[in-house]
Amino acid sequence: MRAYLTFLLSIFGLGAALLAAVPKPNIIFILADDLGYGELGSYGQTQIHTPNLDRLAAEGMRFTQFYAGNTVCAPSRSVLMTGLHMGHTRVRGNAGPANVIAQTLRSGDVTVARVLQQTGYATGLIGKWGLGEAGSEGEPRRQGFDHFFGYLNQTHAHNHFPAFLWRNGERVLLPNVVTPVGEVAGAGYATKRVAYSSDLFAAETLEFIGRHRDRPFFLFNALVTPHANNERSRVLGDGNEVPDYGRYADRPWKDAVKGHAAMITRLDRDVGALLEELKRLGLDERTLVMFSSDNGPHREGGPDYDPAFFKASGPLRGIKRDLTDGGIRVPLIARWPGQIPAGVVSPHVSYFGDMMATWSELSGAKLPANLDSRSLVPTLLGRGTQLKHDHLYWEFYEKGVTQAVLLGDRWKGIRLAGTDAPIALFDLASNLAENPDVAAQHPARVQQIAEIMRTAHVDNEHWNFSLPNRSKAAAAPAP
């Protein structure tokens, strides 16, 4: 019905006022953790079974040039939540326990959850947060979420069989027995494995949907798979932690390889259950479901796991912690029956920061000012003029600072090892694997990118190019 109304409005020029009378959609954003561009069947994967996510793509729109906010988790989520790119958003790296405040959103930050909450949406976060500890300004309920269940800290989230999770400021004890590793509370690996966190999240997700079936809701379903348990990898050599290997048990693969595939297929199973619940409750045509990943694929499952086994980055070069497209280009699938046409593949260039403008427009919320965000509604619904980014910008802090810029949909510039280093230039139109470096042939484009790198970054207290060692936070390894 909404699609037909949109068509009539476009003919008679009645504008957005009448469109606002259409009921607001529920919005579910499912975010995988460390899932590569090439790890779904709809993006070319042949060995990992993902029938439900492939159906999601067949029944909706699949984007081929969509980018995460960053190449590791916390800053990527900061971009998603604030609609600000890496030169402007609050959290710009995984600072770790040595500098927790550098990885904490503040009360003055405007998150998309708060924007939707203020328009009357029930807001929920189930899974992994990583932008504020208990009692801090960044804790989810202080950032616009009515309900939270999961991990506050991303190092704690490595452990798929944790001793506890958080629900609305309170610890929920679980029957798993954990051997602690490192300084972070809850980090380690289980010696008695009873409750798998992803299974708990799947059940909590269905419960949240049912509880809010009679009002618009926004659910950030921030999964923790297929991220490895890094601590288990270091101690036991296999961090791809899953209750069972399922359909992969008899494959002639190493256990870490089986575990990785099984995590993704289990994730896919839970997406299928979510879609069935929406149908059962009569919410299917009232709900926008989107699926993506927070960054590129990992190599943290232990010595027996290599992401090249599954061609996890697809045709792209690099993995997590790289600013080549393998580290930041991720799947995006959007499904909304009756509104988004089925089976469409979109080459439109967009990124995490665009969710703020997209969801604000769909909810009827007023978009906050001075964002790095362009609504995808014209592309998704086929109405109006789609605004495009002149460029996208990233920076990454680990052993110095790396910067990257994408001009339009083609020219990609990367500067390694400091703000004075040379810029490599790649033509994605001729080689998706970002090879060879064509900087010498295009000096004007290199200069254009250099100027963007100079102006796109605005210092904040903890992420400041002029601080020694690129800030104390930058010195911490990225979990």
Secondary structure, DSSP 4 states (H G I P E B T S, - for coil): -HHHHHHHHHHHT--HHHHTTSPPPEEEEEEESS--TTSSGGGT-SSS--HHHHHHHHTSEEEEEEE-S-SSHHHHHHHHHHS--TTTSS--S---GGGGGGG---TT---HHHHHHHTT-EEEEEEE--S--TTSTTSGGGTT-SEEEEESSTTGGG-SS-SEEEETTEEEE-S-EEEE-SSSTT-EEEEE----HHHHHHHHHHHHHHHTTTS-EEEEEE--TT---HHHHHHHS-----S--GGGTTSSS-HHHHHHHHHHHHHHHHHHHHHHHHHHTT-GGGEEEEEEESSS----S-TT--GGGGTTTTTS---TT--SHHHHEEEEEEE-TTTSPTTEEE---EETTHHHHHHHHHHTPPPPSS-S----HHHHHT-SPPP--SEEEEEEESSSEEEEEEETTTEEEEE-SSTTS-EEEEETTT-TT--S--GGG-HHHHHHHHHHHHHH----SS--TTSGGG-TGGGSPP-
